Structure formats: structure tokens, C-alpha cells
Amino acid sequence: MKKYEKIIEAFLLICATVATLSVFLITFFIFKEGLPILKEYGIIHFVFGKTWSPTNGSYGAFPMIMGSISVTLGALIIGVPMGISCAVFLAEIAPKSIVKIFKPAIELLAGIPSVVYGFFGLAILVPLIRMHILPIIQKFNGEAYTSGYSILAGAMILAVMILPTIVNISENAIRSVPIEYKQGSLALGATQFETIIKVILPAAKSGIITSVVLGMGRAVGETMAVILVTGNMPKVPGSVLDSVSTLTGTIAMEMGYATPTHQKALFATGVILFVFIMLLNVSATWTMKRLGGE
């Protein structure tokens, strides 16, 4: 038995080593290809430059950075309240017969390819925004929006895509709260709604924040669905109805025909995306520790 245990331990060690080395190798390759042009062009000019025109030698990634941030924030604003509310409903309110129907349906969303979400947004959301939302907005501010490809379309699609992650992890976190917490609150005269808001959700906040962080990572890294509905215009957005281009979308669309210098710039964009995601994760981890210590 000890022999087999050692073999299993060695196999697990190899798997962990390969996974760790893969991360380091990918990181090394991205930085190796992207850092030279950041040094040559200037990090400040690259990050805060507002003109992305590779044919003219202009590599300003700020429009794509703002596009990624705006679409991700929009997705979180729409998806987080919806996901947490759905998790609360499934964990605390819905009868088991309803949970058996709703939970598999939500989990099924995670299995749908992102390009299918993109086609749905292209065929349904973009025309909906163009024909019904834009005319209403134009009556108030007079600006001429015509396409429907926008931050709003991207945010709505991503909000649906991150729902399975937020709902499943948040539901598990809520169900893991000791039943004594709920019973004690109800015994003291609190209503079910008060118990959920003031007892259960605060006790499950660590898991809920984790679900939001993972959902945010999914939203930041999404490519195909965003390409199809945001318009891919490398400009700094002024409203949620503007077309934008994201970091991942720019890399996916331009890598196939890029010149060597252009490719280096796209790798530098990957470096910016890598650092951006790392900052988000560090900020989320710090927030979790602060909340956990309160």
C-alpha cells in the first residue's frame, strides 16, 4: 500500500509542478515578447496613449483599457445583484421541486459556447438597442447613436455569461452557513428577509466575494462574445451606448495579420491585460481579508 501511495504522491507532485511551470512559462513568454516595445515606445505613452493606429505606428492602448473596464463594470453591475438574488432564492426560499428545475438550467448556461452568446447578442440585443433604446436616449440628449454595438450590449451578454459562476458559488456559500445562525435569528423575532440580509449574507460574504472575483475574471477575459457585440472601435467611450474595443478583442482580431512590430504591440497589450487582471485579483483578495477581519 505504501508503494502505491508513493506513486500517487509522485504523480500528484508532477501534475502540480507542470501546472505551476505552465503559468511561469506563459508569463515569461508574454513579458519577453511584450516588454521590448513597451521600453521602446514608452510605458506611459503605450498605456495612456489614446490613438491605436498600427499602420501609422501609433500604439495607444488606453481606449482598449477603458473599453475592457467599462464592459466588465457593466457586466458586474447587471450580473452581481441578479446572481446573488438568484442564489438566495435557490438556497433559502425556493422549494426543492423548483430548485431541481432552476439549478440545472443555470448550470447549463456555463456550457454554452461564448460564440453562441455573441450570435444571440448580435441577432437580438444589438437590434433591440438600436431600434428601441437609442431613439429614447436621443430624445433626451440629441446625440446620434445609430449602430447598437455598444458597451451596453457587451455588458448584458457578459452579465448572463457570469451568472452560473456567481450563482453556484454564492449558493454553496449560503448553504454552508450553520443552520444555528438562522434558527437563532428567527428565534429572536427576526423575519426571514431580515435573517437573510443581516445574518446569512454577512456570514457567507467570503464565498460571495469569491464568486464575484471569478465572474469578473471571466468577464475580463472573454473575447468572442464581446467582439461580436461591442463594435470594436478603439476609442475612449463617452457613454454606455458607444462602441468600444477591448484588450482581448483587439488581440484576437489583429494578431492574424499583424506585422512583427504590430505583433510586439499586441503582446504588450497582453502584458497590460495580465497586469490588469493581477491587480483586480490582488484588490479582491485584500478586500476579502479586510471584510474577514471585521
C-alpha positions as CSV (number, residue, x, y, z in Angstrom):
1,M,0.0,0.0,0.0
2,K,2.8,2.4,0.8
3,K,4.3,1.8,-2.6
4,Y,1.1,2.8,-4.3
5,E,0.8,5.8,-2.1
6,K,4.2,7.0,-3.0
7,I,3.4,6.5,-6.7
8,I,0.2,8.6,-6.3
9,E,2.1,11.3,-4.4
10,A,4.8,11.4,-7.1
11,F,2.1,11.7,-9.8
12,L,0.3,14.5,-7.9
13,L,3.6,16.3,-7.5
14,I,4.3,16.1,-11.2
15,C,0.8,17.4,-12.0
16,A,1.3,20.3,-9.6
17,T,4.7,21.1,-11.0
18,V,3.6,21.0,-14.6
19,A,0.7,23.3,-13.8
20,T,2.9,25.8,-12.0
21,L,5.6,25.7,-14.7
22,S,3.0,26.3,-17.3
23,V,1.9,29.5,-15.6
24,F,5.5,30.7,-15.3
25,L,6.3,29.8,-18.9
26,I,3.3,31.6,-20.3
27,T,4.1,34.6,-18.1
28,F,7.7,34.6,-19.2
29,F,6.8,34.3,-22.9
30,I,4.2,37.2,-22.8
31,F,6.6,39.5,-21.0
32,K,9.6,38.5,-23.2
33,E,7.6,39.4,-26.3
34,G,5.8,42.5,-25.0
35,L,8.4,44.3,-22.8
36,P,10.7,45.4,-25.7
37,I,8.1,47.6,-27.4
38,L,7.0,49.0,-24.0
39,K,10.6,50.1,-23.4
40,E,10.9,51.4,-26.9
41,Y,7.6,53.2,-27.2
42,G,7.4,54.1,-23.5
43,I,5.1,52.6,-20.9
44,I,3.3,55.9,-20.2
45,H,2.7,56.6,-23.9
46,F,1.6,53.0,-24.5
47,V,-0.8,52.8,-21.5
48,F,-2.2,56.3,-21.7
49,G,-2.0,57.0,-25.4
50,K,-5.4,57.5,-27.0
51,T,-4.6,56.6,-30.6
52,W,-4.4,53.0,-31.7
53,S,-3.3,53.0,-35.4
54,P,-0.7,50.3,-36.0
55,T,-0.4,51.2,-39.7
56,N,0.8,54.7,-38.6
57,G,3.0,53.4,-35.8
58,S,0.7,54.7,-33.1
59,Y,0.2,52.3,-30.2
60,G,-2.0,53.8,-27.5
61,A,-3.8,51.1,-25.5
62,F,-5.8,53.5,-23.3
63,P,-9.1,53.1,-25.4
64,M,-8.9,49.3,-25.1
65,I,-8.2,49.5,-21.4
66,M,-11.2,51.8,-20.8
67,G,-13.3,49.5,-23.1
68,S,-12.4,46.4,-21.0
69,I,-13.1,48.2,-17.7
70,S,-16.4,49.7,-18.9
71,V,-17.7,46.4,-20.3
72,T,-16.6,44.5,-17.2
73,L,-18.1,47.0,-14.8
74,G,-21.3,47.0,-16.7
75,A,-21.5,43.2,-16.5
76,L,-20.9,43.3,-12.8
77,I,-23.5,46.0,-12.2
78,I,-26.1,43.9,-14.0
79,G,-24.9,40.4,-13.1
80,V,-23.9,40.6,-9.5
81,P,-27.2,41.6,-8.0
82,M,-29.0,39.2,-10.3
83,G,-26.7,36.3,-9.4
84,I,-26.7,36.9,-5.7
85,S,-30.5,37.3,-5.6
86,C,-30.9,34.0,-7.6
87,A,-28.5,32.3,-5.2
88,V,-30.5,33.5,-2.2
89,F,-33.7,32.3,-3.9
90,L,-32.4,28.8,-4.6
91,A,-30.7,28.4,-1.2
92,E,-33.3,29.9,1.2
93,I,-36.7,30.5,-0.5
94,A,-37.4,28.1,-3.4
95,P,-38.9,24.7,-2.6
96,K,-36.8,21.7,-3.7
97,S,-39.1,21.0,-6.7
98,I,-38.3,24.4,-8.1
99,V,-34.6,24.1,-7.3
100,K,-34.4,20.9,-9.3
101,I,-35.6,22.8,-12.4
102,F,-33.8,26.1,-11.9
103,K,-30.3,24.9,-10.8
104,P,-29.6,22.6,-13.8
105,A,-30.9,25.4,-16.1
106,I,-28.5,27.9,-14.6
107,E,-25.6,25.4,-14.8
108,L,-26.4,24.8,-18.4
109,L,-25.6,28.4,-19.2
110,A,-21.9,27.6,-18.4
111,G,-21.8,25.0,-21.1
112,I,-23.0,27.3,-23.9
113,P,-20.1,28.4,-26.2
114,S,-19.2,32.0,-26.0
115,V,-19.7,32.5,-29.7
116,V,-23.3,31.4,-29.3
117,Y,-23.8,34.2,-26.7
118,G,-22.2,36.5,-29.2
119,F,-24.5,35.5,-32.0
120,F,-27.5,35.9,-29.7
121,G,-26.4,39.4,-28.8
122,L,-25.7,40.2,-32.5
123,A,-29.2,38.9,-33.6
124,I,-31.3,40.1,-30.6
125,L,-29.6,42.6,-28.3
126,V,-27.9,44.9,-30.9
127,P,-31.1,45.4,-33.0
128,L,-33.1,45.8,-29.7
129,I,-30.8,48.6,-28.5
130,R,-30.7,50.2,-32.0
131,M,-34.5,50.2,-32.5
132,H,-35.9,50.7,-29.1
133,I,-33.3,52.2,-26.7
134,L,-31.4,54.5,-28.9
135,P,-34.5,56.6,-30.0
136,I,-35.4,57.1,-26.4
137,I,-31.9,58.3,-25.4
138,Q,-31.7,60.6,-28.5
139,K,-34.9,62.4,-27.4
140,F,-33.1,63.5,-24.2
141,N,-29.6,64.3,-25.3
142,G,-29.9,64.7,-29.0
143,E,-26.8,62.6,-29.8
144,A,-26.9,60.5,-32.8
145,Y,-26.3,56.8,-32.0
146,T,-27.0,54.5,-34.9
147,S,-25.3,51.1,-34.6
148,G,-26.4,49.5,-31.4
149,Y,-23.0,47.9,-31.0
150,S,-22.1,49.2,-27.6
151,I,-20.9,48.8,-24.1
152,L,-24.4,48.1,-23.0
153,A,-24.7,45.2,-25.4
154,G,-21.4,43.7,-24.2
155,A,-22.3,44.2,-20.6
156,M,-25.7,42.5,-21.0
157,I,-24.1,39.5,-22.7
158,L,-21.3,39.2,-20.2
159,A,-23.8,39.5,-17.3
160,V,-25.5,36.4,-18.5
161,M,-22.3,34.6,-19.0
162,I,-21.0,35.2,-15.5
163,L,-24.3,34.2,-13.9
164,P,-23.5,30.5,-13.5
165,T,-20.3,31.3,-11.6
166,I,-21.8,33.8,-9.3
167,V,-25.0,31.8,-8.6
168,N,-23.3,28.4,-8.0
169,I,-20.5,29.6,-5.7
170,S,-22.8,32.1,-3.8
171,E,-25.4,29.4,-3.3
172,N,-22.8,27.0,-1.9
173,A,-21.5,29.7,0.4
174,I,-25.1,30.5,1.6
175,R,-25.9,26.8,2.2
176,S,-22.6,26.4,4.2
177,V,-23.7,28.9,6.8
178,P,-24.5,27.0,10.0
179,I,-28.2,26.4,10.5
180,E,-27.9,27.7,14.1
181,Y,-27.3,31.2,12.8
182,K,-30.7,31.1,11.0
183,Q,-32.5,29.5,13.8
184,G,-31.1,31.9,16.4
185,S,-32.1,34.9,14.3
186,L,-35.6,33.6,13.8
187,A,-35.9,32.7,17.5
188,L,-35.1,36.4,18.4
189,G,-38.1,37.5,16.3
190,A,-36.4,38.5,13.0
191,T,-38.3,37.8,9.8
192,Q,-36.9,35.6,7.1
193,F,-35.9,38.6,5.0
194,E,-34.1,40.2,7.9
195,T,-32.3,37.0,8.6
196,I,-31.1,36.7,5.1
197,I,-30.0,40.3,4.8
198,K,-28.4,40.7,8.3
199,V,-27.2,37.2,9.2
200,I,-26.9,34.8,6.3
201,L,-25.4,37.1,3.7
202,P,-22.8,38.6,6.0
203,A,-21.8,35.1,7.2
204,A,-21.4,34.0,3.5
205,K,-19.7,37.2,2.3
206,S,-16.3,35.5,1.7
207,G,-17.8,32.9,-0.7
208,I,-19.9,35.6,-2.4
209,I,-16.9,37.9,-2.9
210,T,-15.0,34.9,-4.4
211,S,-17.9,34.3,-6.8
212,V,-17.8,37.9,-7.9
213,V,-14.0,37.8,-8.4
214,L,-14.2,34.7,-10.5
215,G,-17.1,36.2,-12.5
216,M,-15.1,39.4,-13.0
217,G,-12.2,37.3,-14.3
218,R,-14.5,35.6,-16.8
219,A,-15.8,38.9,-17.9
220,V,-12.4,40.5,-18.4
221,G,-11.0,37.5,-20.3
222,E,-14.0,37.0,-22.6
223,T,-13.3,37.5,-26.3
224,M,-15.6,36.1,-28.9
225,A,-18.9,37.3,-27.5
226,V,-17.5,40.8,-26.9
227,I,-16.1,41.1,-30.4
228,L,-19.5,40.4,-31.9
229,V,-21.5,43.0,-30.0
230,T,-19.3,45.9,-28.9
231,G,-18.4,47.3,-32.3
232,N,-14.6,47.1,-31.9
233,M,-13.9,50.8,-32.2
234,P,-10.6,51.7,-30.4
235,K,-11.8,55.0,-28.8
236,V,-12.4,56.2,-25.3
237,P,-16.1,55.7,-24.6
238,G,-18.2,58.6,-23.5
239,S,-21.4,56.7,-22.7
240,V,-22.7,53.1,-22.4
241,L,-24.1,53.4,-25.9
242,D,-20.7,54.0,-27.5
243,S,-18.9,51.3,-29.5
244,V,-15.6,50.1,-27.8
245,S,-12.8,47.7,-28.3
246,T,-11.5,45.6,-25.5
247,L,-7.9,44.3,-24.9
248,T,-8.8,40.7,-25.6
249,G,-10.9,41.6,-28.7
250,T,-8.0,43.7,-30.2
251,I,-5.5,40.8,-29.7
252,A,-7.9,38.3,-31.3
253,M,-8.8,40.4,-34.3
254,E,-5.4,41.8,-35.2
255,M,-2.9,39.1,-34.4
256,G,-3.6,37.2,-37.7
257,Y,-2.5,40.0,-40.0
258,A,-0.1,41.9,-37.7
259,T,3.4,42.9,-38.8
260,P,6.3,42.0,-36.5
261,T,6.2,45.4,-34.7
262,H,2.4,45.2,-34.5
263,Q,2.7,41.7,-33.0
264,K,5.0,43.0,-30.4
265,A,2.5,45.7,-29.6
266,L,-0.3,43.1,-29.2
267,F,1.9,41.1,-26.9
268,A,2.5,44.3,-24.9
269,T,-1.3,44.6,-24.8
270,G,-1.3,41.1,-23.3
271,V,1.1,42.3,-20.7
272,I,-1.2,45.2,-19.8
273,L,-4.1,42.7,-19.6
274,F,-2.1,40.3,-17.4
275,V,-1.1,43.1,-15.0
276,F,-4.7,44.4,-15.1
277,I,-6.1,41.0,-14.0
278,M,-3.5,40.6,-11.4
279,L,-4.4,44.0,-9.9
280,L,-8.0,43.0,-9.8
281,N,-7.3,39.7,-8.1
282,V,-5.0,41.4,-5.5
283,S,-7.6,44.1,-4.8
284,A,-10.3,41.5,-4.4
285,T,-8.1,39.4,-2.1
286,W,-7.3,42.4,0.0
287,T,-11.0,43.3,0.2
288,M,-11.8,39.8,1.3
289,K,-9.2,39.9,4.1
290,R,-10.5,43.3,5.3
291,L,-14.0,42.0,5.4
292,G,-13.0,38.8,7.0
293,G,-11.2,40.8,9.8
294,E,-14.2,43.0,10.6
